[in-house]
Amino acid sequence: MSLAAEQQALTQLRHLIAGEYWEPALKAAGVMARRISSQERARELWNLFRQIPPQVRDGPAGRLAAAWVAFRAGEEAELQRVLSQTPDAPELRGFRVALVVRQGRYAEAEQLLAQPTVPDQQAIAARYRAQMLAAQGGLAGAYAEAMRGLSGRDLGVLHTEVAYYCAGYNLTEQARDHLAQAVQALRSAPQEQTLALANLGMACLSAGDFRGRIRRCKRPAP
């Protein structure tokens, strides 16, 4: 979703909330959360979503949208609260994988990953499975499966994560490669792209690759 399209979607959501059209607002928020391009936009969406009455957000029609918005905005406590309302809901399994991996509960994550995940959360489950494998020392190839089918911000964030793991293992060239790919993938997320560019520049400088810093750290055209 382009920045202009996101701004338009946020404006439409404001109108729906102002008019108290709760069901369309829930649906619109859930759709936007799936397509959001940056953390900044995710925070804007979260602040709007909180204006929907709690009894509406917590209803059966609101839980999936609430999970998506909380996940994208990085609101772990809210995601935990939503998931606790329906502990065994299969339509929220991808988010549960993300939460338990973040909390280091790997045995529980393995059990969840052995069960089917709904299609629109498979990338989330794969990403956190890879994160779990990397944390357990299985860095080589851990992210290959997770990267299949990803694009845009999701792919850029994943490349950034891999770069951090590579840097932790002193795999400097691999870290630079992943940061360069992150910069390309994050074209629609300016803040994340700037951070990836800065890290790429520092990685090149720390390796004494001054020409590479100039060559690889040019911001790509949107």
Buried (B, 14 or more C-beta within 10 A) or exposed (E): BEBEEBEEBBEBBEEBBEEEBBEBBBBBBBBBBBBBBBBBBBBBBBEBBBEBEEEBBBBEBBBBBBBBBBBBBEBBEBBBBBBEEBEEBEBBBBBBBBBBBBEEBBEBBEEBBEEEBEEEBBBBBBBBBBBBBBBEEEBEEBBEEBBEEBEBBBBBBBBBBBBEBBBEEEBBEBBBBBBBBBBEBBBBBBEBBEBBBEBBBBBBEEBEBEEBBEEBBEEEEE
